[in-house]
Amino acid sequence: MNLRDQFLKAGIVDKKRADQVAREAKKEQKIAQGQQVDKATLARQEAERVARERAEREAEVARKRAEAEAREAEHRRTQGVAASARAILRQNRVPVRGGTQRFYYRSPDGKQAWKLMVPEWMATDLRCGRLCIAWCDDPEGAVVIDALTANRVEKIRPELVLFRNRGGIDTRDEEQLYED
């Protein structure tokens, strides 16, 4: 026996009023059930929004991490290239001793003309294009290298080659020129 039946038996409530209360209770139950569906929908939508925002944040973090890794890789590659160019210049430089000839070349920034005292034979080879002047980060700064080494350095870091005569000049004597 439920509470409704007990109230009816005791005469506290008549049948009409008991049916009305039951109908109202059923309506409230339906409304509450509908609200539960709405609450579930809202909770699902909120969860989807949170998941979307989290995915966007993770994508942004991943993009920034990838950019940082790319910058780091480029930095390492650049450092490796610079070290490679320095090693080539150090290994293949032509020693300059006892120079009596002044030979002018442009500074690494291109704003000044610097002079290098070289032997006469070296000055001739520099003018002819057999030798070149390159910038090395060593204490001496500029180094003299042969043209083949200059080709290798130009492929890696062209800004290091400070002087190079590509045209060359004819070093034959006047008599040899007229013999041809």
MODA-V730653 format. One record per backbone hydrogen bond with DSSP energy under -1.0 kcal/mol. CO is the residue of the C=O (numbers start at 1). NH is the residue of the N-H. Records with the same first field share a line. If there is no record, write none. Layout:
CO->NH ; NH
This chain:
2->6
3->7
4->8
5->9
6->10
7->12 ; 13
14->18
15->19
16->20
17->21
18->22
19->23
20->24
21->25
22->26
23->27
24->28
25->29
26->30
27->31
28->32
29->33
30->34
31->35
32->36
33->37
34->38
35->39
36->40
37->41
38->42
39->43
40->44
41->45
42->46
43->47
44->48
45->49
46->50
47->51
48->52
49->53
50->54
51->55
52->56
53->57
54->58
55->59
56->60
57->61
58->62
59->63
60->64
61->65
62->66
63->67
64->68
65->69
66->70
67->71
68->72
69->73
70->74
71->75
72->76
73->77
74->78
75->79
76->80
77->81
78->82
79->83
80->84
81->85
82->86
83->87
84->88
85->89
86->90
87->91
88->92
101->118
103->116
105->114
107->110
112->107
114->105
116->103
118->100 ; 101
119->123
120->124
121->125
122->126
123->127
124->128
125->129 ; 130 ; 131
130->147
132->145
133->162 ; 163
134->143
140->142
141->136
143->134
144->94
145->132
146->150
147->151
148->152
149->153
150->154
151->155
152->156
153->157
157->160
158->161
160->135
163->133
173->177
174->178
175->179
